Structure formats: structure tokens, C-alpha cells
Amino acid sequence: MTNSSETDVQHLGILWMLRLDRPLPDGPQPRIPVIFSRAGLEEADELASAMGFDNSAPVLQRFHMGRYCYVGRVDGKIVAYGWISFDEEGIGELGLHIRLEKGEAYIWDCGTLPAYRGQRLYPALLGYMLGELQSTGLQRVWIGTDADNLPSQVGVALVGCQPVLDVVQDTSTSRLISRGRPGVPAQDVLDAHYALFGNRDATQIILPEISA
């Protein structure tokens, strides 16, 4: 396994995990009244507008590919949203694809309209989504956050997710490497690495942070 110094790598993102085969922690409560639900095709135009798309084509494409979307409504208006994939999903900013095993899901592209931020709608929506996924019998959820997106990281932590590994880039070679988080079982780190990189190549994992 790789042993790299902090000066050799650039921190790009974090992959978080939550097991659904055990009771979920009590989720944070939103600070304003909100109604959460799974969005359907009939809401594609409204959802596209909330997401800043010019038309509903990207939203419809996601639905047709089997993606789920959950939304939060305040006074009947979509003000928060989050997407879920069950097979694989591209992580464009990293140039990676996360590959999901049976019983897993990946939550991605979550957003809250600017006027409604700071009301804990994001973590409350995440908590609702996790409950819905658990009720279907899924066993594990992955969520990715950018390394510099602290509000997103706080929201993910509030619903009980655990940071499993960091994605870092070797600045001398531009190669992406996994860095296990302290205290995380080695198997969880390896599973997370496999989900992102599609292999269990130990040379792509920074060792010092991995706990057996």
C-alpha cells in the first residue's frame, strides 16, 4: 500500500457510508415546516426549474435511467432535492464512476434553493431518504462530498453517516488515490475503494490511515 506525505497529495473529496441494516439515528428536524416526498415524472418541469435546468430533458433522462429523486416542499414549492442511484453513477468532478453492489445506493446531486438554506432542510431530507431506502430492504448507502464543501459535510454527518475514505490526487503523477479514515475497518475502506475504482489494488490506497 502507498505511503505518501501530505505535501504530495491534494484532497479532492470524501466518501461517506451508512449501514441500513441497523436502526437509524434520529435525524435532525427542519427549522421550518416542509413536506418530503418522492418526485414523479409529472413533476419533471418543476424539478428541472428548481435545479436550474433550461428544460426537463435532464430530469426525464435520469428518471428513465432508474434514478429516484426526493424533494422537500415549502408552501407547495420545491425548495430542496436529492437524487439516488442503484447501479452506478458518474462523479464528474473526479472523473470516476461509483459502482454499487446489490443492496446499495448512492445519494448525489442534492441541493437547497438559496433562500431556504440554513433551515436544516438538507439533513432533514437526507434523513427522510435514508428511511425510505431502509424500508425497501437496502443495506448500505454511500454519499460523496467535495473536500471544501463544509455545509454538505455537516449535513451528512448529522444523519449518522461516517466518512470512510478521502479521494486525493498525487500531485506529482496526477493519479487519484484512496486514503482510509482513522478508525474505519479496513474492509469498509476496501469496499469504498472498490466502489470508486473498480479494483482492490492496494497500491492505490494510502495505508497509515487504515485501521484493521
C-alpha positions in Angstrom: 0.0 0.0 0.0 1.1 3.5 -0.7 2.7 5.7 1.9 2.5 9.4 0.8 3.2 12.6 2.7 0.5 15.2 3.0 2.7 17.5 0.8 2.4 15.1 -2.1 -1.4 15.0 -2.4 -4.3 17.3 -2.9 -7.6 16.5 -1.1 -10.5 16.3 -3.5 -13.4 14.6 -1.9 -14.8 12.3 0.8 -16.9 9.2 0.5 -19.3 8.6 3.4 -21.2 5.4 4.3 -24.2 4.5 6.4 -25.4 1.0 7.1 -29.2 0.5 6.8 -29.3 -3.0 8.4 -29.5 -1.4 11.9 -31.6 1.3 13.5 -31.1 4.7 12.0 -30.2 7.6 14.3 -32.8 10.2 15.0 -32.5 12.7 12.1 -32.3 16.5 12.5 -35.5 18.4 12.4 -36.0 21.2 9.9 -36.4 24.6 11.2 -39.5 25.4 9.0 -42.5 23.3 8.0 -41.6 21.1 5.0 -43.2 18.1 3.3 -40.9 15.5 1.8 -41.9 13.1 -0.9 -40.5 11.1 -3.9 -40.8 13.0 -7.1 -42.5 11.6 -10.2 -42.5 12.2 -13.9 -45.3 14.7 -13.6 -43.1 17.0 -11.5 -40.2 17.0 -14.0 -40.8 20.5 -15.2 -40.9 22.0 -11.7 -38.0 19.9 -10.6 -35.9 21.0 -13.6 -36.7 24.6 -12.8 -35.6 24.2 -9.1 -32.4 22.6 -10.3 -31.6 25.4 -12.7 -32.1 23.5 -16.0 -33.5 25.2 -19.0 -35.9 22.3 -19.7 -36.9 19.0 -18.2 -34.8 16.8 -20.5 -32.0 16.1 -18.0 -34.5 15.2 -15.3 -36.5 13.0 -17.5 -33.4 11.2 -18.6 -32.5 10.5 -15.0 -35.9 9.1 -14.3 -35.8 6.9 -17.4 -32.4 5.6 -16.2 -34.0 4.4 -13.0 -32.8 7.2 -10.7 -35.0 8.3 -7.8 -35.5 11.9 -6.7 -36.8 13.1 -3.4 -37.9 16.7 -2.8 -38.8 19.0 0.0 -41.7 21.4 -0.5 -42.4 24.6 1.5 -45.7 26.2 0.8 -46.1 23.8 -2.1 -42.9 24.8 -3.8 -39.9 22.5 -4.4 -37.1 24.0 -2.3 -34.8 21.0 -1.8 -34.0 17.9 -3.7 -31.7 14.9 -3.8 -31.1 12.0 -6.2 -30.4 8.3 -5.7 -28.8 5.8 -8.0 -28.8 2.0 -7.5 -26.3 0.6 -10.1 -23.6 3.1 -10.9 -23.2 6.9 -11.2 -20.6 9.2 -12.6 -18.8 11.6 -10.4 -17.9 14.2 -13.0 -15.6 16.4 -10.9 -13.4 13.4 -10.1 -13.7 11.6 -13.4 -14.8 8.5 -11.6 -17.9 6.2 -11.5 -19.2 4.7 -8.3 -20.3 1.1 -8.9 -22.9 -0.3 -6.5 -23.3 -3.8 -5.2 -26.8 -5.3 -4.7 -28.4 -3.8 -1.7 -26.5 -0.5 -2.0 -27.5 3.0 -3.1 -25.6 6.3 -3.8 -27.1 9.6 -2.9 -25.9 12.5 -5.1 -26.7 15.9 -6.5 -28.6 17.3 -3.5 -29.4 21.0 -3.4 -31.4 23.6 -1.5 -32.7 26.8 -3.0 -30.6 29.7 -1.7 -33.5 31.5 0.1 -34.1 28.3 2.1 -30.6 27.4 3.2 -29.7 27.4 6.9 -33.1 25.8 7.8 -31.7 22.2 8.0 -33.7 21.1 5.0 -30.7 19.2 3.6 -30.0 16.9 6.5 -33.8 16.5 7.1 -34.3 15.5 3.5 -31.3 13.1 3.8 -32.9 11.6 6.9 -36.2 11.1 5.0 -34.4 9.5 2.1 -32.5 7.1 4.3 -35.7 6.0 6.0 -37.3 5.3 2.6 -34.3 3.3 1.4 -34.2 1.3 4.6 -37.9 0.4 4.2 -37.1 -1.2 0.9 -34.5 -3.5 2.4 -31.3 -1.8 1.2 -28.3 -2.4 3.4 -25.8 0.3 2.7 -25.7 3.9 1.4 -22.8 5.9 0.0 -22.7 9.7 -0.2 -19.9 11.8 -1.6 -18.9 15.3 -0.7 -16.4 17.8 -2.0 -13.4 18.3 0.2 -14.1 22.0 0.6 -17.9 21.8 1.0 -18.2 22.0 4.7 -22.0 22.6 4.9 -22.6 19.4 2.9 -20.2 17.5 5.2 -22.0 18.8 8.3 -25.4 17.7 6.9 -24.2 14.2 6.0 -22.7 13.8 9.5 -25.9 14.9 11.2 -27.8 11.9 9.7 -25.2 9.5 11.1 -23.0 8.9 8.0 -19.4 8.0 8.6 -16.5 9.3 6.5 -14.8 6.2 5.1 -12.1 7.5 2.8 -10.7 10.5 1.2 -10.0 10.8 -2.5 -6.7 12.5 -3.0 -4.6 13.3 -6.1 -0.9 12.6 -6.2 0.4 16.0 -7.4 3.5 14.5 -9.0 1.6 12.0 -11.1 -2.0 13.3 -11.2 -3.1 9.8 -10.1 -6.1 9.5 -7.8 -5.6 7.6 -4.6 -7.8 6.4 -1.7 -6.9 7.4 1.8 -8.7 5.5 4.6 -10.0 7.4 7.5 -8.7 6.7 11.0 -10.6 4.1 12.9 -12.5 2.8 9.9 -12.4 -1.0 9.5 -10.1 -2.0 6.7 -12.8 -3.9 4.9 -15.0 -0.8 4.7 -12.1 1.2 3.2 -11.5 -1.6 0.7 -15.2 -1.7 -0.2 -15.3 2.0 -0.7 -12.2 1.9 -2.8 -13.7 -0.9 -4.9 -16.9 1.1 -5.4 -14.9 4.1 -6.7 -12.1 2.5 -8.6 -13.5 -0.9 -9.6 -10.5 -2.8 -8.2 -8.8 -3.7 -5.0 -5.4 -2.5 -6.0 -3.6 -1.9 -2.7 -1.1 0.4 -4.4 -3.9 3.0 -4.7 -4.7 3.1 -1.0 -2.7 5.2 1.5 -2.0 2.9 4.4 -1.3 4.9 7.5 -5.0 6.0 8.0 -6.5 2.4 7.6 -7.5 0.6 10.8 -7.8 -3.2 10.8 
